[in-house]
């Protein structure tokens, strides 16, 4: 599937910002299942210096330095991406989850091991681990447990915007059983890591569809988050979306991954000035594009 993606982040400040340095994660990550056909990133005002590269996790990142006073800041990323997520193996063909836990502790899994430990935004929360344990009975194939946990979060947690913020802890989301995609992703990551299974926070976009008979509205597609989970050395990673209760296929576009949201937030930085008031608006369009 080929998609054209436009992501616009707009910041406004109560007073002019004199200097700013930003780290931007809005360029899709090349993968065997995701080819970047074209990409363009521009900011207003234009930066005095710009550097494109990759971060510690291998994600595409852009560093921007602005040295002129500005009351507004806007970043626009336009990309065309071919997406074909791999079909996961049959659940019964995957290892028992306990063997994946053991494999994650081995020296050969040094790349995966950093995704076993708790972080500030996805700590090893006892309630999350207990919740996951229901899906991982002794000897159960790891993918069967992963799909079951994904489905349970989808059915038992309510998607409700405005009741949480990016700093809402996993413990509170577990109590309320409601939130948005980043909350459900942090809950599932915390649950899996509590069992000893490597799990990573994955950032990107998901295609949305208008109600039947209604026109598609511009700018209402979503920045999205889901979970990457390790199934062992033979089958590697699988992507699961607890917000929608699905194994990720061809309606998701990958930006990058990290230990939690803080590693892959779309825009973060440091400003000098700006006053106490500021606002942010985000607009995302994800549209299929014919190939050829």
BELZI-V133063 format. One record per run of one state. SS is the DSSP state (hx for helix, st for strand, lp for the rest). FROM is the first residue (numbers start at 1). LEN is the number of residues. Records with the same first field share a line. If there is no record, write none. Layout:
BEGIN
SS = FROM-LEN / FROM-LEN
END
This chain:
BEGIN
lp = 1-1 / 25-6 / 32-2 / 45-4 / 55-5 / 67-3 / 84-7 / 94-2 / 105-2 / 117-9 / 134-7 / 157-1 / 160-10 / 177-1 / 180-1 / 196-3 / 207-13 / 221-1 / 231-6 / 242-4 / 248-4 / 259-2 / 264-3 / 274-4 / 289-4
st = 2-23 / 31-1 / 34-11 / 49-6 / 60-7 / 70-14 / 96-1 / 141-1 / 158-2 / 178-2 / 199-8 / 220-1 / 222-9 / 237-5 / 246-2 / 252-7 / 267-7 / 278-11
hx = 91-3 / 97-8 / 107-10 / 126-8 / 142-15 / 170-7 / 181-15 / 261-3
END
